[in-house]
C-alpha cells in the first residue's frame, strides 16, 4: 500500500510490517499489500486483494475479485467472488461464501460455508454442515460434527 487518499482508513504497525484497515472501509481498485493485512468488519474490495504476508479478513467483508496471501484467516459471513490462493494454511469461519480455494497448505472450514471448489496440498478439515461442490487434496478430508 502507498500513502495516498486511503491514509485515514489504513494504519501500519511498523515492527511487524502489518497494515490495519478500519471497519467499513471501501476500495474500488485492486489492493496490493507488501506485508501482512488485518481488516475490520464490513470492508469492501471491488478488485483483487494481494497480500505478501498473512491475511485476516474481518467479518462480513467482501472481495469481488481474487485473493492471494501466504496464509488466510477469513471471518464470518465473508464473500469472495474469485479464487482464494494461499501458500500456507487457510481457515474459513462460519458462513463464508466463495468460488474456489487453491491452498498449498491445509484448509479448515467452519459450519455454513458455501464453496464451489477446494484444491489443497494438505488436509481439509470440515466442521458442521457445509456446501462444497468439489474437493481435491493430497492430504486427508476430515469431517467433524459441529
C-alpha positions as CSV (number, residue, x, y, z in Angstrom):
1,X,0.0,0.0,0.0
2,X,1.1,3.5,-0.6
3,X,0.4,6.7,1.3
4,X,-2.4,8.4,-0.6
5,X,-6.1,9.2,-0.1
6,X,-6.6,5.9,1.8
7,X,-4.3,7.1,4.7
8,X,-7.3,7.8,7.1
9,X,-8.5,4.2,6.5
10,X,-5.2,2.4,6.8
11,X,-2.6,2.2,9.6
12,X,0.7,0.4,9.6
13,X,2.3,-1.4,12.5
14,X,6.0,-0.9,11.5
15,X,7.6,-3.5,13.7
16,X,5.5,-6.4,12.3
17,X,5.0,-4.8,8.8
18,X,1.3,-5.3,9.2
19,X,-1.3,-3.0,7.7
20,X,-4.6,-2.5,9.6
21,X,-7.8,-1.3,7.7
22,X,-10.6,0.3,9.7
23,X,-14.2,-1.1,9.8
24,X,-16.4,-0.3,6.8
25,X,-13.6,0.9,4.5
26,X,-14.1,0.5,0.8
27,X,-11.6,0.1,-2.1
28,X,-12.7,0.4,-5.7
29,X,-9.4,-0.7,-7.3
30,X,-7.2,-3.8,-6.6
31,X,-5.1,-3.6,-3.5
32,X,-1.6,-5.0,-3.2
33,X,0.0,-5.1,0.3
34,X,3.7,-5.6,0.8
35,X,3.3,-7.1,4.3
36,X,0.5,-8.7,6.3
37,X,-3.0,-7.3,6.5
38,X,-5.8,-7.2,9.1
39,X,-9.1,-5.7,8.2
40,X,-12.0,-4.6,10.3
41,X,-15.6,-5.7,9.7
42,X,-17.6,-4.9,6.6
43,X,-14.6,-3.9,4.5
44,X,-15.2,-4.0,0.7
45,X,-12.7,-4.6,-2.1
46,X,-14.1,-4.4,-5.7
47,X,-10.9,-5.6,-7.3
48,X,-8.3,-8.2,-6.4
49,X,-6.6,-8.4,-3.0
50,X,-2.9,-9.4,-3.0
51,X,-1.1,-9.8,0.4
52,X,2.5,-10.7,0.6
53,X,2.1,-11.9,4.2
54,X,-0.7,-13.2,6.3
55,X,-4.3,-12.1,5.8
56,X,-7.0,-11.7,8.4
57,X,-10.2,-10.6,6.6
58,X,-12.8,-9.2,9.0
59,X,-16.4,-10.4,9.4
60,X,-18.9,-9.6,6.7
61,X,-16.2,-8.3,4.3
62,X,-16.4,-8.7,0.6
63,X,-13.9,-9.1,-2.2
64,X,-15.3,-9.2,-5.7
65,X,-12.0,-10.3,-7.3
66,X,-9.3,-12.9,-6.4
67,X,-7.4,-13.1,-3.1
68,X,-3.8,-14.1,-2.8
69,X,-1.9,-14.4,0.5
70,X,0.7,-16.5,2.3
71,X,-1.9,-17.7,4.9
72,X,-5.5,-16.6,5.4
73,X,-8.0,-16.3,8.3
74,X,-11.3,-15.5,6.8
75,X,-14.0,-14.1,9.1
76,X,-17.7,-14.9,9.5
77,X,-20.0,-14.2,6.5
78,X,-17.2,-13.1,4.2
79,X,-17.9,-13.3,0.5
80,X,-15.1,-13.7,-2.1
81,X,-16.1,-13.6,-5.8
82,X,-12.9,-15.0,-7.2
83,X,-10.3,-17.6,-6.2
84,X,-8.6,-17.6,-2.8
85,X,-5.0,-18.7,-3.3
86,X,-2.6,-19.3,-0.3
87,X,0.9,-20.7,0.0
88,X,0.2,-21.9,3.6
89,X,-2.8,-22.8,5.8
90,X,-6.3,-21.3,5.4
91,X,-9.1,-21.0,8.0
92,X,-12.6,-20.1,7.0
93,X,-15.1,-19.2,9.7
94,X,-18.9,-19.6,9.7
95,X,-21.0,-18.6,6.7
96,X,-18.1,-17.9,4.3
97,X,-19.1,-17.9,0.6
98,X,-16.5,-18.3,-2.2
99,X,-15.9,-19.8,-5.5
100,X,-12.7,-21.6,-5.1
101,X,-9.8,-22.2,-2.7
102,X,-6.3,-23.2,-4.0
103,X,-4.1,-23.8,-1.0
104,X,-0.6,-25.2,-0.7
105,X,-1.3,-25.9,3.0
106,X,-4.2,-27.3,5.0
107,X,-7.8,-25.8,4.9
108,X,-10.1,-25.6,7.9
109,X,-13.8,-24.9,7.3
110,X,-16.4,-24.0,9.9
111,X,-20.2,-24.5,9.5
112,X,-22.5,-22.9,6.9
113,X,-19.7,-22.3,4.4
114,X,-20.6,-22.4,0.7
115,X,-17.7,-23.3,-1.6
116,X,-17.7,-24.4,-5.2
117,X,-14.2,-26.0,-5.3
118,X,-11.3,-26.8,-3.0
119,X,-7.8,-27.8,-4.1
120,X,-5.4,-28.3,-1.2
121,X,-2.0,-29.9,-0.7
122,X,-2.6,-30.5,3.0
123,X,-5.6,-31.8,4.9
124,X,-9.1,-30.4,4.5
125,X,-11.0,-30.3,7.9
126,X,-14.7,-29.6,7.7
127,X,-16.8,-28.8,10.8
128,X,-20.6,-29.0,10.7
129,X,-22.9,-28.6,7.8
130,X,-21.4,-27.0,4.7
131,X,-22.0,-26.9,1.0
132,X,-18.9,-27.9,-1.0
133,X,-19.1,-28.8,-4.7
134,X,-15.7,-30.5,-5.2
135,X,-12.6,-31.3,-3.1
136,X,-9.2,-32.3,-4.3
137,X,-6.4,-32.9,-1.7
138,X,-3.2,-34.7,-1.3
139,X,-3.9,-35.0,2.4
140,X,-7.0,-36.3,4.2
141,X,-10.6,-35.0,4.3
142,X,-11.6,-34.8,7.9
143,X,-15.3,-34.2,8.7
144,X,-16.5,-33.3,12.2
145,X,-19.9,-32.6,13.7
146,X,-20.3,-29.0,14.8
